Amino acid sequence: MNDDSLLTFRILTVIWGLHFGFLGAQTFTGSGGAIPDNGTPGLYLLEVSNLNPGILNTAWGLESVCINISHHYTGSLRIRLIAPDGENVLLSDCLCWDGHNYTDCCFRDDASESIIFAGAPFTGTWKPIENLGYHNNGQNANGIWKLWILDNDPDWIQGTLLNWSITFGNQAGAPFPFSSSNLPIVKINTYGQEIIDDPKIMAGFEIIDNGPGALNHLSDFPAYSGFIGIELRGSSSQSFPKKSYGFETWDTQGNEIDTTLLGMPSESDWILNANYSDKTLMRNALAYQVWQEMGHYATRYRFVELLLNNRYKGVYILSEKIKRDKNRLDIAKMYPSYNSGDKLTGGYIVKIDKMTGSGGECWSSNFPPPVHPNGQYIYFQYEYPKSKDITPVQKAYIQNYIDAFERVLDGPNFQDPNKGWRKYAIENTFVDYFIENELSKNVDGYRLSTFLHKERDSRGGKLRMGPVWDYDLAWKNADYCGGNSYLGWAYQFPCPDDWWQVPFWWSRLMQDTMYTRNLHCRWNELRQSVLHKDHIYSYIDSLANLLQSAQQRNFQAWPILGHYVWPNPWPIPTTYQGEVLNLKNFIDMRLIWLDFNMPGNCSNTGIENQLAEPYIFHELVDGVLTLRWNSPEYRKAELYTIYGHWILLQDIFPGAKQVSIQAHHLAPGIYLVRLTSAEHTRVTKIWVN
């Protein structure tokens, strides 16, 4: 390089340094103060002045935020950074339950791990929940910055912000990269308000949906635009950083208005379900689909991607809320004046659930659950009419009706088709509800999020189970109380110390020979259609294909793949494809177990002709097990223990009617053989001597 070139290089370098941070990162420090514990946020100010350059962008802008907080319950703290232009970013949100303190804790967009995986005391450098790069939006950084801290547990031990700092430099963060989706895009603007559990706040609401097969862009004209009242939704799920929401469509005055969203029938009440701990994102959808294909009303839904206050929040299910409506749960409408005669008899919706979350006024059953060492009892909640609307006469009616149903079911004549429990309930709904909960091995099944409804007597009357709701911890997604096993019964909940127990109904129904016979027959019928493994797999594959691009963004925003999120069972897949395969494998094994353990004897449909070969010859000679059958169609033979544990797989030569299996290691006993063709699956029992 000659002298003139060297001089030019040095001049350009000095100019670049003056404008783009050659002088290095610049840090500003703010003081702290007590954190209010009365449910109002604390605001802590820091003035930035003489920052050069002052205009923030992704080449030179906000790099990091560091905080020091003394607090003995970090699980109650929500922390935001607010810029001079009002832009705010969520740094941390109610993490680590009863953890203590943020000690030299820094947030950077380029950190290797998210703060959601940090343990208290929070120390070191972490990705914030929302990108700091949203602040690098072309604003002038000189001005007042605010650290916003909300203690969500009023009257808890008061904490203190000791100090905090922000740093600007040429390693600036960037906004989350999201511009388009094959899914509808939901955009919500809360106008600077915080969404809380109750009451609802007004927000702007848009849906961008260009129709089937079309790509949706953030800049596209919305298919729907209006206002909503929105609040947090859920009970234990509110501790997750990715929140679920309930909302109503409102007019400009805050009054409810019915409207259709994404092709679903017109109503005002809707749900945005986060499915945070369900890494397939589809367990609820699968439960709704199965229930609907069984012939019952199930919640309609659409997968969407959510943008909240211009922050990407991931994949959600926008769904109907369970509600009495001619297009939802179509039962008779109730008015406060309906206090006598046929109009008093229905319709009612009742829920068995916790009293937290969306729980309301309730009454308790006169019949304890089968397991109640700590005095547990069952709660019934008024879902429709709501507790604020239902009259004392209506309360007494539905309480007395359910009490009569339980008294008869508990009594000596409970099996009588005319005087027993069927006098008060529609049997087929109790059959299908049992199948849905047992197939999914729903750890919350029967005891939580359980809906039942009663129609008016002139319209058929009687109790009906359903609709189904809240299956994100089902389908092998709970590491407690048997939720991680394809063996055993969900209705025989194995945790006696848990307060929320299963009503006695289900164990009592297992003593009704007509019920168990009908149950077994219905199971056989569904196994040939709705519950055929190939049919279920096809639906799962269709959802996985639909979500292929969106799930990648979801897990970029919420990098939880391969990490434990309560209550995921081990081992935890490290990829989305692994999560889907894990779900399929559970369903396969669960179907096998239920095939051979479903109560009752279906004498009128011929289970052997439907699910098993009439005869499979088998013999064990010198450690080789030989199986022979009649049809040449089979391509695969599998061997299982009687408990459904897979032992081995053997391919079958095309056209062959036998297979030989090395069986030196098999102990004497009963085994299951499953033969699979392109069209059929047949299972039978064999005895190995």
C-alpha positions in Angstrom: 0.0 0.0 0.0 1.5 3.4 -1.0 1.5 6.5 1.3 -1.5 8.1 -0.4 -3.6 4.9 -0.1 -2.5 4.5 3.6 -3.6 8.0 4.4 -6.9 7.6 2.7 -7.5 4.3 4.6 -6.7 6.0 8.0 -9.0 9.0 7.2 -11.9 6.6 6.3 -11.2 4.5 9.4 -11.5 7.6 11.7 -14.7 8.7 9.9 -16.2 5.1 10.3 -15.2 5.1 13.9 -16.9 8.4 14.7 -20.2 7.3 13.1 -20.3 3.6 13.8 -18.9 3.0 17.2 -15.1 2.8 16.6 -14.8 4.2 20.1 -16.3 1.1 21.5 -19.4 0.2 23.4 -21.0 2.8 25.7 -22.6 1.8 29.0 -25.1 3.8 31.1 -25.9 2.8 34.7 -29.1 3.4 36.6 -29.9 3.2 40.3 -32.6 1.0 41.8 -35.2 1.0 44.6 -37.8 -1.0 46.3 -40.1 -3.2 44.1 -43.7 -2.6 44.9 -45.6 -5.7 46.2 -49.1 -4.3 45.8 -49.6 -5.5 42.2 -48.5 -2.2 40.6 -45.3 -2.0 38.6 -42.2 -0.2 39.7 -40.5 2.1 37.2 -36.8 2.8 37.4 -35.3 5.6 35.3 -32.0 5.9 33.5 -31.1 8.9 31.4 -29.0 8.4 28.3 -27.3 11.6 27.0 -24.5 12.5 24.6 -24.7 9.0 23.0 -22.8 9.1 19.7 -24.2 8.0 17.4 -27.6 8.3 19.0 -29.7 6.8 16.3 -30.2 3.0 17.0 -30.2 0.4 14.3 -29.1 -3.2 13.9 -25.5 -2.1 12.8 -25.0 0.1 15.9 -27.6 0.1 18.7 -28.7 -1.5 22.0 -26.5 -4.5 22.8 -27.3 -5.6 26.3 -29.2 -4.9 29.6 -27.8 -6.0 33.0 -29.7 -6.1 36.3 -29.1 -6.8 39.9 -32.2 -7.7 41.9 -32.6 -9.0 45.5 -35.9 -10.9 45.7 -36.9 -14.2 47.3 -39.5 -15.2 44.8 -38.3 -14.6 41.2 -41.3 -16.6 40.0 -43.5 -13.5 40.6 -41.4 -11.0 38.7 -42.1 -9.7 35.1 -39.4 -7.4 33.8 -39.5 -5.1 30.8 -37.2 -2.5 29.2 -39.0 0.6 27.9 -37.2 2.9 25.4 -37.6 6.7 25.1 -40.0 6.2 22.2 -42.2 3.9 24.3 -41.1 0.7 22.7 -40.9 -2.1 25.3 -39.3 -5.5 25.4 -40.0 -8.3 27.8 -36.8 -9.5 29.4 -38.0 -12.1 31.9 -41.4 -13.4 32.9 -42.1 -15.1 36.3 -39.3 -17.7 36.0 -38.0 -20.2 38.5 -40.9 -20.5 40.9 -39.4 -19.7 44.3 -35.9 -18.9 43.2 -33.9 -16.0 44.7 -32.3 -13.0 43.0 -30.9 -11.7 39.7 -27.2 -11.3 40.3 -25.1 -9.8 37.5 -27.7 -11.0 35.1 -27.3 -9.7 31.5 -29.5 -10.0 28.5 -28.2 -10.1 24.9 -29.9 -11.3 21.7 -26.7 -13.2 20.7 -26.5 -15.2 23.9 -26.3 -19.0 23.5 -29.2 -19.8 25.7 -32.6 -18.3 26.6 -33.3 -17.0 30.1 -36.2 -19.5 30.3 -33.6 -22.2 31.0 -31.6 -20.3 33.6 -31.7 -21.2 37.2 -31.9 -18.8 40.2 -30.0 -16.9 41.2 -30.0 -15.7 37.6 -26.4 -15.0 36.8 -24.5 -14.7 33.5 -25.6 -13.7 30.0 -28.9 -14.9 28.5 -31.3 -14.3 25.6 -34.3 -12.2 26.8 -37.8 -13.5 26.1 -38.3 -10.9 23.5 -35.5 -9.5 21.2 -33.7 -6.4 22.4 -33.4 -5.6 18.7 -36.9 -4.3 18.6 -35.4 -1.2 20.3 -33.0 -0.7 17.4 -35.8 0.7 15.2 -34.3 4.0 14.1 -35.2 5.9 17.3 -32.9 8.4 19.1 -31.6 6.6 22.2 -30.9 9.9 24.0 -33.6 10.3 26.6 -35.2 8.4 29.5 -35.0 4.6 29.5 -37.1 2.7 32.1 -36.8 -0.7 33.7 -40.4 -1.9 34.4 -40.8 -4.5 37.1 -44.1 -6.0 38.2 -44.4 -8.3 41.2 -47.4 -10.6 40.4 -47.6 -11.8 43.9 -48.9 -8.9 46.1 -48.2 -9.1 49.8 -45.2 -11.4 49.2 -41.8 -10.6 50.6 -40.7 -7.2 49.1 -37.7 -7.2 46.9 -35.2 -4.5 45.7 -33.7 -3.5 42.4 -30.1 -2.8 43.4 -28.9 -1.3 40.1 -29.0 -1.8 36.3 -27.3 -0.8 33.1 -27.7 -0.7 29.4 -24.9 -0.9 26.8 -24.8 0.3 23.2 -22.4 -0.8 20.5 -21.8 -2.4 17.2 -23.0 -5.8 18.3 -26.6 -4.7 18.3 -29.6 -7.0 18.4 -32.2 -7.4 15.7 -36.0 -7.9 15.7 -37.3 -11.5 15.4 -37.3 -12.4 11.7 -40.9 -12.9 10.7 -42.7 -11.5 7.6 -44.9 -14.2 6.2 -46.6 -17.6 6.9 -48.7 -20.3 5.3 -50.9 -20.0 8.4 -53.2 -17.1 9.1 -51.5 -14.3 11.0 -53.2 -12.8 14.1 -52.0 -9.3 15.1 -53.0 -7.9 18.6 -52.2 -4.4 19.8 -52.8 -3.7 23.5 -52.0 0.0 23.2 -49.4 -0.3 26.0 -51.6 -2.1 28.4 -50.5 -5.3 30.2 -52.7 -8.4 29.7 -53.7 -9.8 33.1 -55.8 -12.7 34.3 -58.9 -10.5 34.9 -60.4 -8.2 33.9 -60.2 -8.1 30.1 -58.5 -5.1 28.5 -59.4 -3.6 25.1 -57.0 -4.3 22.2 -56.9 -4.0 18.5 -57.2 -7.2 16.6 -56.5 -8.2 13.0 -56.3 -11.5 11.0 -54.4 -11.7 7.8 -55.7 -14.7 5.8 -55.5 -14.8 2.1 -57.2 -18.2 1.8 -56.2 -21.8 1.4 -52.8 -22.3 -0.2 -51.9 -18.6 -0.2 -49.0 -17.1 1.7 -49.9 -14.4 4.2 -47.6 -11.4 4.7 -47.6 -8.9 7.6 -48.2 -6.1 5.1 -51.3 -7.7 3.6 -54.7 -6.1 4.0 -56.4 -7.9 6.9 -59.4 -10.3 6.4 -60.7 -9.1 9.7 -60.1 -6.0 11.7 -61.7 -4.8 14.9 -61.4 -4.8 18.7 -61.3 -7.5 21.4 -61.3 -7.8 25.1 -58.4 -10.0 26.1 -57.2 -11.7 29.3 -54.7 -14.4 30.3 -56.2 -17.9 30.3 -55.3 -21.1 32.2 -54.3 -22.2 35.6 -50.9 -23.9 35.9 -50.1 -22.9 32.3 -50.0 -19.2 33.3 -46.5 -19.9 34.7 -45.3 -20.6 31.2 -43.6 -17.7 29.4 -45.7 -18.4 26.3 -49.2 -17.4 27.5 -52.6 -18.6 26.4 -55.4 -16.0 26.1 -59.1 -15.8 26.1 -60.8 -13.0 24.2 -64.2 -11.6 23.2 -64.8 -9.7 19.9 -65.9 -6.2 20.9 -67.3 -3.1 19.3 -65.7 0.4 19.8 -67.6 0.8 23.1 -66.4 -2.5 24.6 -69.7 -4.4 24.0 -69.5 -8.1 22.8 -70.3 -8.6 19.2 -70.7 -11.9 17.4 -68.5 -12.4 14.3 -67.1 -15.2 12.3 -63.3 -15.8 12.4 -61.4 -17.9 10.0 -64.5 -19.5 8.7 -65.8 -20.6 12.1 -69.4 -19.8 12.9 -70.3 -16.4 14.3 -69.8 -15.9 18.1 -68.0 -13.6 20.5 -65.9 -15.9 22.7 -62.6 -17.3 21.5 -59.4 -18.9 22.7 -55.8 -18.5 21.7 -54.1 -21.7 23.1 -50.3 -21.6 23.4 -49.7 -25.4 23.7 -46.3 -24.5 25.2 -45.4 -27.8 26.8 -46.8 -29.8 23.9 -43.9 -29.7 21.5 -45.9 -31.3 18.7 -48.3 -28.3 19.0 -51.1 -30.7 18.0 -52.3 -32.8 20.9 -55.4 -30.6 21.6 -56.2 -30.6 17.9 -55.9 -34.4 17.7 -58.3 -34.8 20.7 -60.9 -32.5 19.1 -60.6 -34.3 15.8 -61.1 -37.7 17.3 -64.2 -36.5 19.3 -65.7 -34.9 16.2 -65.1 -38.0 14.1 -66.9 -40.0 16.8 -70.0 -38.0 15.9 -70.0 -35.3 18.6 -69.6 -31.6 18.6 -66.0 -30.7 19.1 -64.3 -27.3 19.3 -63.4 -25.9 15.9 -59.9 -24.6 15.5 -57.3 -23.1 13.2 -53.6 -23.0 13.6 -52.2 -19.4 13.4 -49.1 -17.4 14.2 -49.4 -14.6 16.7 -47.9 -11.2 16.7 -48.6 -9.4 20.0 -47.6 -5.7 20.1 -45.4 -6.3 17.1 -43.7 -9.2 19.0 -43.6 -12.7 17.4 -45.2 -15.1 19.9 -45.3 -18.4 17.9 -47.8 -21.0 16.8 -51.2 -20.9 18.5 -54.5 -22.6 18.1 -57.3 -20.1 17.6 -60.4 -22.0 18.7 -64.0 -21.8 19.8 -64.6 -21.6 23.5 -67.0 -24.3 24.8 -70.3 -22.4 24.9 -74.0 -23.0 24.4 -74.8 -21.8 20.9 -76.7 -23.2 17.9 -73.4 -23.5 16.1 -71.4 -24.8 19.1 -73.0 -26.9 21.8 -76.5 -26.9 20.6 -78.7 -27.2 23.7 -81.7 -25.2 24.7 -81.1 -21.6 25.8 -81.8 -20.7 29.4 -83.2 -17.4 30.7 -83.6 -16.2 34.3 -87.3 -16.5 33.9 -87.1 -20.3 33.1 -87.8 -21.6 36.7 -90.6 -24.1 36.1 -91.9 -26.8 33.8 -90.0 -28.1 30.8 -88.0 -24.9 30.4 -86.3 -25.5 33.8 -85.0 -28.8 32.7 -82.3 -27.6 30.2 -80.0 -26.8 28.8 -77.1 -26.8 31.3 -73.4 -27.1 31.0 -71.4 -28.3 34.0 -67.7 -28.6 34.5 -65.6 -30.7 36.8 -62.4 -28.7 37.4 -60.2 -26.7 39.7 -61.6 -23.5 41.1 -58.5 -21.6 39.8 -58.1 -20.4 36.2 -61.6 -19.8 34.7 -63.3 -21.6 37.5 -66.4 -20.1 39.0 -69.0 -20.8 41.7 -69.4 -24.5 42.3 -71.0 -27.2 44.5 -69.6 -30.4 45.8 -70.7 -34.0 45.1 -72.3 -36.0 47.9 -70.2 -39.0 46.7 -66.5 -38.9 47.3 -64.1 -40.3 44.7 -63.0 -43.9 45.2 -59.6 -42.7 46.5 -59.9 -39.9 49.1 -57.4 -40.3 51.9 -57.2 -36.6 52.5 -60.9 -36.0 52.4 -61.0 -35.2 48.7 -64.3 -34.5 47.0 -65.6 -33.6 43.5 -66.4 -30.0 42.5 -69.1 -29.2 39.9 -69.0 -25.7 38.4 -71.8 -23.8 36.6 -70.6 -23.3 33.1 -74.0 -22.5 31.6 -75.8 -20.6 32.7 -72.9 -18.8 34.4 -72.9 -18.5 38.1 -73.7 -14.8 37.8 -76.8 -15.6 35.6 -78.2 -18.8 37.0 -81.1 -18.5 39.3 -81.4 -20.3 42.7 -84.2 -22.5 41.3 -82.0 -23.5 38.3 -79.1 -24.2 40.6 -81.2 -26.5 42.7 -82.5 -28.3 39.7 -79.2 -29.2 38.1 -77.7 -30.1 41.5 -80.6 -32.4 42.3 -80.5 -34.0 38.9 -76.8 -34.8 39.1 -77.2 -36.0 42.7 -80.0 -38.3 41.6 -77.8 -39.7 38.8 -75.0 -40.4 41.3 -77.4 -41.9 43.9 -78.8 -44.4 41.4 -75.3 -45.1 39.9 -74.1 -45.9 43.5 -77.2 -47.9 44.3 -78.0 -51.7 44.0 -80.1 -51.4 40.8 -77.6 -49.2 38.9 -77.6 -51.7 35.9 -81.3 -51.7 35.5 -81.9 -50.3 31.9 -85.1 -48.4 33.0 -84.5 -47.5 36.7 -80.7 -47.4 36.8 -78.2 -44.7 35.7 -79.4 -44.8 32.1 -82.6 -43.1 33.3 -80.5 -40.0 33.8 -77.7 -40.2 31.2 -77.1 -41.0 27.6 -74.9 -44.1 27.6 -73.1 -43.7 24.2 -71.5 -40.4 25.3 -70.1 -42.1 28.5 -68.7 -44.8 26.2 -67.1 -42.5 23.8 -65.7 -40.2 26.5 -64.1 -43.2 28.2 -62.5 -44.2 24.9 -61.2 -40.7 24.2 -59.6 -40.4 27.6 -58.1 -43.9 27.7 -56.7 -43.8 24.2 -55.0 -40.5 25.0 -54.1 -41.7 28.5 -55.1 -38.2 29.7 -53.5 -37.7 33.1 -56.1 -35.0 33.8 -58.9 -37.1 32.3 -62.3 -37.3 34.1 -61.0 -35.2 37.1 -60.1 -31.8 35.5 -61.4 -29.8 32.4 -64.3 -32.3 32.2 -67.5 -31.0 30.7 -71.0 -32.6 30.7 -74.3 -31.1 29.6 -78.0 -31.7 30.0 -80.6 -31.0 27.3 -84.2 -29.9 28.0 -86.5 -32.9 28.7 -88.6 -32.2 25.6 -85.4 -32.4 23.5 -84.2 -35.7 24.9 -83.1 -34.6 28.4 -80.5 -36.6 30.3 -76.8 -36.0 31.0 -74.2 -36.2 28.2 -70.5 -36.3 28.5 -68.4 -33.7 26.6 -67.3 -31.8 24.8 -63.7 -32.8 25.2 -61.2 -30.1 26.3 -57.6 -29.6 27.4 -55.5 -32.5 26.1 -52.1 -30.9 25.9 -50.9 -33.1 28.8 -52.4 -36.2 27.3 -50.9 -38.6 24.6 -47.8 -39.2 26.7 -47.0 -35.7 27.7 -46.9 -35.9 31.5 -44.2 -37.3 33.7 -46.4 -38.0 36.7 -49.3 -40.2 37.8 -48.9 -42.7 34.9 -49.1 -40.1 32.2 -45.8 -41.3 30.6 -46.9 -44.9 30.1 -49.1 -46.6 27.5 -50.0 -49.2 30.2 -52.8 -49.0 32.6 -56.0 -47.0 32.9 -56.4 -43.2 33.2 -59.6 -43.6 35.2 -57.6 -45.5 37.9 -55.7 -42.4 38.7 -52.6 -43.7 40.7 -51.9 -40.6 42.9 -54.0 -40.7 46.1 -52.5 -37.6 47.6 -53.5 -35.4 44.6 -56.5 -33.3 45.6 -58.1 -33.6 42.2 -59.5 -37.1 42.0 -61.6 -39.1 39.5 -65.4 -39.3 40.2 -66.6 -42.8 41.2 -68.6 -43.0 38.0 -66.0 -44.7 35.9 -65.0 -47.5 38.2 -68.7 -48.1 38.9 -69.5 -48.3 35.2 -66.8 -51.0 34.9 -69.2 -53.2 37.0 -72.0 -52.8 34.5 -71.9 -55.7 32.1 -74.1 -54.0 29.5 -71.9 -50.9 29.6 -68.7 -52.9 29.2 -70.2 -54.9 26.4 -71.3 -51.8 24.6 -67.9 -50.2 25.3 -66.0 -53.2 23.7 -68.3 -53.2 20.7 -67.8 -49.5 20.2 -64.1 -49.9 20.5 -64.1 -52.6 17.8 -66.2 -50.5 15.5 -63.9 -47.4 15.9 -60.8 -49.4 15.4 -61.8 -50.1 11.9 -62.3 -46.4 11.1 -61.7 -43.4 13.3 -59.2 -45.2 15.5 -57.4 -47.2 12.9 -53.7 -46.5 13.3 -53.2 -45.5 9.7 -56.1 -43.0 9.9 -54.7 -41.4 13.0 -51.2 -41.3 11.6 -52.5 -39.7 8.4 -54.1 -36.9 10.4 -50.9 -36.3 12.4 -48.9 -36.2 9.2 -51.2 -33.7 7.7 -50.8 -31.4 10.7 -47.0 -31.9 10.7 -46.9 -30.9 7.1 -49.1 -27.8 7.7 -46.9 -26.7 10.6 -43.5 -27.5 9.0 -42.4 -23.9 8.4 -44.2 -22.3 11.3 -42.9 -24.8 13.9 -39.4 -23.8 13.0 -40.1 -20.1 13.9 -42.0 -21.2 17.0 -39.0 -23.1 18.3 -36.7 -20.3 17.3 -38.7 -17.9 19.5 -39.2 -20.6 22.2 -36.0 -22.8 21.9 -37.4 -25.6 24.1 -36.7 -28.6 21.8 -34.5 -31.0 23.7 -35.2 -29.2 27.0 -37.4 -30.3 29.8 -40.6 -28.3 30.1 -43.0 -29.3 32.8 -44.2 -32.0 32.7 -42.5 -33.6 29.7 -41.5 -37.3 30.2 -38.0 -38.5 29.5 -36.4 -39.2 27.1 -37.0 -35.8 25.4 -36.6 -35.6 21.6 -34.3 -33.0 20.3 -36.2 -32.3 17.1 -39.7 -31.5 16.1 -39.8 -34.7 13.9 -38.7 -36.6 17.0 -41.6 -35.2 19.0 -44.1 -36.2 16.3 -42.6 -39.7 16.1 -42.8 -40.0 19.9 -46.5 -39.2 19.7 -47.0 -41.8 17.0 -45.1 -44.5 18.9 -47.2 -43.9 22.0 -50.5 -44.2 20.0 -49.3 -47.4 18.4 -48.5 -49.0 21.7 -51.6 -47.6 23.4 -53.8 -49.1 20.7 -52.3 -52.5 21.1 -52.6 -52.4 24.9 -56.3 -51.3 24.7 -57.0 -54.0 22.1 -56.2 -56.7 24.6 -57.4 -55.0 27.8 -60.6 -53.3 26.8 -63.3 -54.4 29.4 -66.3 -56.4 28.3 -67.1 -59.0 25.7 -68.6 -57.9 22.4 -70.6 -61.0 21.5 -72.5 -59.5 18.6 -69.7 -58.1 16.3 -67.1 -60.9 16.3 -63.9 -59.3 17.5 -61.9 -62.3 16.3 -63.1 -61.7 12.7 -62.3 -58.0 12.9 -58.9 -57.9 14.7 -57.4 -61.3 14.6 -56.8 -64.2 12.3 -59.3 -67.0 13.0 -56.3 -69.3 13.4 -52.5 -68.9 13.5 -50.6 -72.1 13.7 -47.5 -71.8 15.8 -44.8 -74.1 17.1 -41.5 -73.8 18.9 -38.8 -76.2 17.8 -35.1 -75.9 18.9 -35.6 -72.2 19.8 -37.2 -71.3 16.5 -40.8 -70.0 16.6 -42.7 -70.7 13.4 -46.0 -68.9 12.6 -48.3 -70.0 9.8 -51.6 -68.4 8.6 -54.1 -68.6 5.7 -53.7 -65.3 3.7 -50.7 -64.4 1.6 -51.2 -60.6 2.0 -49.1 -59.9 5.1 -45.7 -58.2 4.8 -44.7 -57.7 8.4 -44.9 -59.7 11.7 -44.3 -58.2 15.1 -44.1 -59.9 18.5 -45.1 -58.3 21.8 -45.5 -59.3 25.4 -49.0 -59.6 26.7 -48.5 -56.2 28.3 -47.7 -54.6 24.9 -43.9 -54.4 25.1 -42.5 -54.7 21.6 -40.0 -57.6 21.2 -39.1 -57.8 17.5 -40.1 -57.2 13.9 -39.8 -59.7 11.1 -40.4 -58.9 7.4 -42.4 -61.4 5.4 -41.5 -62.4 1.9 -44.3 -61.4 -0.6 -46.8 -64.2 -0.9 -45.5 -66.2 2.0 -47.9 -67.7 4.6 -45.3 -68.3 7.3 -42.4 -66.8 9.1 -39.7 -68.2 11.5 -38.5 -66.2 14.4 -35.4 -66.9 16.6 -37.0 -67.3 20.1 -34.3 -68.7 22.3 -34.7 -65.8 24.7 -38.5 -66.0 25.1 -39.7 -67.1 28.5 -42.8 -69.4 28.5 -46.1 -67.5 28.5 -48.7 -65.6 26.4 -47.5 -63.3 23.6 -49.2 -61.1 21.0 -48.5 -61.5 17.3 -49.4 -58.6 15.0 -49.5 -59.2 11.2 -49.7 -56.2 8.9 -50.6 -55.9 5.3 -51.2 -52.8 3.1 -54.9 -52.9 4.0 -55.2 -54.7 7.3 -53.7 -55.3 10.7 -54.5 -58.6 12.5 -53.5 -59.4 16.1 -53.8 -62.6 18.0 -52.5 -64.3 21.2 -50.2 -67.3 21.1 -48.8 -69.5 23.9 -45.1 -70.2 24.0 -44.2 -73.3 26.1 
